[in-house]
């Protein structure tokens, strides 16, 4: 495919980059956290590493993972992965902004609720695991630090090929040429990425909703319609 094809594609897309940071409560397990029987000892560091411990019930954090997956679903509804983000037809950006902004409010509410009960949640977790209470206490993070680590944000940007004014020295010109070639290559491979995502989604849908079933639900049919609409909206990726 040509550089012209890449320009045709880049002229019709915006890229949505999610900036969502989750807090897992996982902390490195230390030797002093383990209660060893007489004569027992830990293997040396070069042989094995200790795992992790949780400072709150993981169930308390599931809502944040759900929200992150929902944000990715919103970006993939009419888009495909590109340059660490999600390339979408420019016409879809207003919808995506609206849905991500609504989801951001959901995230902030979940964050507020979690932070408000954080101290009690850590105490409850210790009460459920009293034999490891000291190990948990040593790893508990201050609530302000946890709040700072829970973040939901996004940025939307456009990608263009670098301009060449002919004034750069030979070394810079060569680097610019290589960067441009890499961008053109990545842009022209977007259709392959799209087809891979659609094939993967279709296979999962068939296994989940068709294999061993006597009937097909409206939900499954709607999923196929969404895939069809997505291929239609991104038809310009296969431009010749």
Secondary structure, DSSP 8 states (H G I E B T S, - for coil): --HHHHHHHHTTEEEEEEEEE----EEE--GGGS---TT-----TTT----EEESS-GGGGHHHHHHHHHHHHHHHSSEEEETTEEEEEGGGHHHHHHHHHHHHHHHHHHHHHHHHTHHHHHHHHHHHTGGGHHHHHHH---HHHHHHH-EEEEEEE--------S-S-HHHHHHHHHHHHHHHHHHHTHHHHHHHHHHHHHHHHHHHHTTT-SS--HHHHHHHHHHHHHHHHTGGGG--
